[in-house]
Amino acid sequence: MQEYETLKQLVNEVADDLAKAQGGNKAAGTRVRKQMQEIKNLAQDIRKKVLEFRGSGD
């Protein structure tokens, strides 16, 4: 599933900014929040597709 691979990539990309945000970098904190929103939206899309798989398997 391509969406899952994209999700893993987004999570890996946020690591550097997360470390900077923990160090007090406010701009990095803003980027982390934006990236986490993208991750949340993509995860929701994946959940919907999984439900479709389950529903079509009957």
TISE-417105 format. One record per residue: residue number from 0; residue in three letters; x, y, z of N, C-alpha, C, O, CB in turn. Coordinates in nm, 3 decimals, padded with zeros to 5 digits. Glycine has a CB too. Layout:
// residues N
(NUM "ALA" (X Y Z) (X Y Z) (X Y Z) (X Y Z) (X Y Z))
...
***
This chain:
// residues 58
(0 "MET" (00.086 -00.118 00.000) (00.000 00.000 00.000) (00.090 00.124 00.000) (00.169 00.145 00.092) (-00.097 00.000 00.123))
(1 "GLN" (00.077 00.204 -00.103) (00.160 00.323 -00.121) (00.140 00.425 -00.009) (00.235 00.490 00.034) (00.131 00.389 -00.255))
(2 "GLU" (00.018 00.438 00.039) (-00.009 00.536 00.144) (00.069 00.505 00.272) (00.116 00.595 00.341) (-00.159 00.540 00.175))
(3 "TYR" (00.082 00.377 00.301) (00.156 00.336 00.421) (00.304 00.371 00.408) (00.366 00.418 00.503) (00.139 00.185 00.447))
(4 "GLU" (00.360 00.349 00.291) (00.501 00.384 00.267) (00.521 00.535 00.281) (00.621 00.580 00.337) (00.546 00.337 00.127))
(5 "THR" (00.426 00.612 00.231) (00.433 00.758 00.244) (00.426 00.799 00.390) (00.497 00.889 00.433) (00.320 00.825 00.165))
(6 "LEU" (00.340 00.732 00.466) (00.327 00.761 00.610) (00.460 00.735 00.682) (00.503 00.817 00.763) (00.215 00.674 00.672))
(7 "LYS" (00.523 00.623 00.652) (00.651 00.592 00.716) (00.755 00.698 00.680) (00.835 00.738 00.765) (00.700 00.452 00.673))
(8 "GLN" (00.755 00.743 00.556) (00.850 00.845 00.512) (00.827 00.976 00.586) (00.922 01.041 00.630) (00.840 00.867 00.360))
(9 "LEU" (00.701 01.016 00.602) (00.669 01.140 00.673) (00.714 01.134 00.818) (00.768 01.231 00.871) (00.520 01.169 00.666))
(10 "VAL" (00.694 01.020 00.881) (00.735 01.005 01.021) (00.886 01.017 01.033) (00.937 01.081 01.125) (00.688 00.869 01.079))
(11 "ASN" (00.959 00.956 00.940) (01.105 00.966 00.943) (01.153 01.109 00.920) (01.250 01.153 00.980) (01.167 00.874 00.837))
(12 "GLU" (01.084 01.182 00.833) (01.124 01.318 00.801) (01.104 01.414 00.918) (01.177 01.513 00.929) (01.048 01.367 00.682))
(13 "VAL" (01.009 01.388 01.003) (00.978 01.480 01.112) (01.081 01.469 01.227) (01.085 01.557 01.313) (00.837 01.453 01.165))
(14 "ALA" (01.162 01.364 01.227) (01.254 01.339 01.339) (01.351 01.455 01.364) (01.370 01.495 01.479) (01.332 01.212 01.313))
(15 "ASP" (01.411 01.508 01.260) (01.509 01.617 01.277) (01.443 01.742 01.336) (01.496 01.802 01.430) (01.576 01.652 01.143))
(16 "ASP" (01.329 01.779 01.280) (01.260 01.897 01.331) (01.210 01.877 01.473) (01.207 01.971 01.552) (01.143 01.933 01.240))
(17 "LEU" (01.172 01.755 01.506) (01.127 01.727 01.643) (01.240 01.749 01.743) (01.219 01.805 01.850) (01.073 01.583 01.653))
(18 "ALA" (01.359 01.703 01.707) (01.475 01.723 01.794) (01.505 01.872 01.810) (01.537 01.918 01.920) (01.599 01.650 01.738))
(19 "LYS" (01.494 01.947 01.701) (01.517 02.092 01.708) (01.411 02.160 01.795) (01.441 02.250 01.873) (01.518 02.154 01.567))
(20 "ALA" (01.286 02.115 01.779) (01.177 02.175 01.858) (01.197 02.148 02.007) (01.170 02.235 02.089) (01.041 02.119 01.812))
(21 "GLN" (01.244 02.029 02.040) (01.270 01.999 02.181) (01.383 02.085 02.236) (01.390 02.109 02.357) (01.305 01.850 02.198))
(22 "GLY" (01.470 02.131 02.149) (01.579 02.219 02.189) (01.537 02.365 02.200) (01.618 02.451 02.235) (01.692 02.207 02.093))
(23 "GLY" (01.410 02.393 02.169) (01.361 02.529 02.184) (01.341 02.605 02.055) (01.305 02.723 02.059) (01.451 02.603 02.269))
(24 "ASN" (01.364 02.544 01.943) (01.349 02.611 01.814) (01.200 02.621 01.780) (01.135 02.521 01.749) (01.426 02.535 01.702))
(25 "LYS" (01.146 02.743 01.786) (01.003 02.762 01.765) (00.960 02.734 01.621) (00.852 02.680 01.598) (00.964 02.903 01.802))
(26 "ALA" (01.044 02.770 01.525) (01.011 02.745 01.385) (01.003 02.594 01.358) (00.915 02.549 01.284) (01.117 02.810 01.292))
(27 "ALA" (01.093 02.519 01.418) (01.089 02.374 01.402) (00.962 02.317 01.465) (00.904 02.223 01.413) (01.214 02.309 01.465))
(28 "GLY" (00.921 02.374 01.576) (00.796 02.331 01.640) (00.676 02.352 01.549) (00.586 02.269 01.544) (00.775 02.406 01.772))
(29 "THR" (00.676 02.463 01.479) (00.567 02.492 01.384) (00.569 02.390 01.271) (00.464 02.339 01.231) (00.580 02.635 01.327))
(30 "ARG" (00.688 02.359 01.220) (00.698 02.259 01.113) (00.652 02.122 01.161) (00.585 02.049 01.088) (00.842 02.251 01.062))
(31 "VAL" (00.688 02.086 01.284) (00.646 01.957 01.340) (00.495 01.950 01.348) (00.436 01.848 01.311) (00.709 01.935 01.480))
(32 "ARG" (00.432 02.055 01.396) (00.285 02.054 01.407) (00.221 02.039 01.269) (00.123 01.966 01.254) (00.235 02.183 01.476))
(33 "LYS" (00.274 02.107 01.170) (00.221 02.096 01.035) (00.239 01.954 00.981) (00.146 01.897 00.924) (00.289 02.199 00.942))
(34 "GLN" (00.358 01.899 01.000) (00.385 01.763 00.952) (00.299 01.660 01.025) (00.253 01.564 00.964) (00.532 01.730 00.970))
(35 "MET" (00.277 01.681 01.153) (00.195 01.587 01.228) (00.050 01.591 01.181) (-00.019 01.489 01.184) (00.204 01.618 01.378))
(36 "GLN" (00.003 01.706 01.138) (-00.132 01.716 01.083) (-00.141 01.637 00.953) (-00.240 01.568 00.928) (-00.171 01.864 01.059))
(37 "GLU" (-00.037 01.646 00.870) (-00.033 01.569 00.746) (-00.033 01.418 00.777) (-00.101 01.340 00.711) (00.091 01.607 00.662))
(38 "ILE" (00.045 01.380 00.879) (00.050 01.239 00.919) (-00.087 01.193 00.967) (-00.132 01.083 00.933) (00.156 01.218 01.031))
(39 "LYS" (-00.153 01.276 01.045) (-00.286 01.242 01.095) (-00.384 01.221 00.980) (-00.460 01.124 00.979) (-00.338 01.353 01.189))
(40 "ASN" (-00.382 01.310 00.883) (-00.473 01.300 00.769) (-00.445 01.175 00.686) (-00.538 01.107 00.642) (-00.462 01.425 00.681))
(41 "LEU" (-00.318 01.146 00.664) (-00.282 01.028 00.587) (-00.321 00.901 00.662) (-00.370 00.805 00.602) (-00.132 01.028 00.556))
(42 "ALA" (-00.299 00.900 00.793) (-00.338 00.784 00.873) (-00.488 00.761 00.866) (-00.534 00.647 00.860) (-00.294 00.802 01.019))
(43 "GLN" (-00.564 00.867 00.866) (-00.710 00.855 00.855) (-00.748 00.797 00.719) (-00.839 00.714 00.710) (-00.777 00.993 00.876))
(44 "ASP" (-00.681 00.840 00.614) (-00.708 00.785 00.481) (-00.678 00.635 00.477) (-00.753 00.557 00.418) (-00.624 00.859 00.374))
(45 "ILE" (-00.568 00.595 00.541) (-00.532 00.453 00.546) (-00.639 00.375 00.622) (-00.676 00.265 00.581) (-00.393 00.434 00.612))
(46 "ARG" (-00.688 00.430 00.733) (-00.793 00.363 00.810) (-00.916 00.339 00.723) (-00.977 00.233 00.728) (-00.830 00.446 00.934))
(47 "LYS" (-00.952 00.439 00.644) (-01.069 00.425 00.556) (-01.048 00.315 00.454) (-01.139 00.237 00.427) (-01.098 00.558 00.485))
(48 "LYS" (-00.927 00.308 00.397) (-00.899 00.204 00.297) (-00.902 00.065 00.359) (-00.948 -00.030 00.296) (-00.764 00.229 00.231))
(49 "VAL" (-00.853 00.053 00.481) (-00.856 -00.075 00.549) (-01.000 -00.119 00.574) (-01.033 -00.237 00.559) (-00.779 -00.068 00.682))
(50 "LEU" (-01.084 -00.026 00.611) (-01.225 -00.058 00.627) (-01.288 -00.103 00.496) (-01.374 -00.191 00.494) (-01.301 00.062 00.683))
(51 "GLU" (-01.246 -00.041 00.386) (-01.295 -00.083 00.255) (-01.251 -00.226 00.224) (-01.328 -00.304 00.169) (-01.246 00.013 00.146))
(52 "PHE" (-01.126 -00.260 00.259) (-01.078 -00.396 00.237) (-01.164 -00.494 00.315) (-01.205 -00.599 00.264) (-00.929 -00.409 00.280))
(53 "ARG" (-01.191 -00.458 00.439) (-01.269 -00.545 00.527) (-01.410 -00.561 00.473) (-01.466 -00.671 00.474) (-01.273 -00.489 00.669))
(54 "GLY" (-01.468 -00.452 00.425) (-01.605 -00.455 00.374) (-01.616 -00.531 00.243) (-01.718 -00.595 00.218) (-01.656 -00.316 00.356))
(55 "SER" (-01.514 -00.524 00.158) (-01.520 -00.591 00.029) (-01.484 -00.739 00.040) (-01.503 -00.814 -00.056) (-01.428 -00.523 -00.071))
(56 "GLY" (-01.432 -00.781 00.155) (-01.392 -00.920 00.172) (-01.506 -01.012 00.208) (-01.485 -01.132 00.224) (-01.289 -00.928 00.276))
(57 "ASP" (-01.626 -00.961 00.220) (-01.742 -01.045 00.258) (-01.784 -01.138 00.150) (-01.879 -01.215 00.168) (-01.859 -00.961 00.297))
***
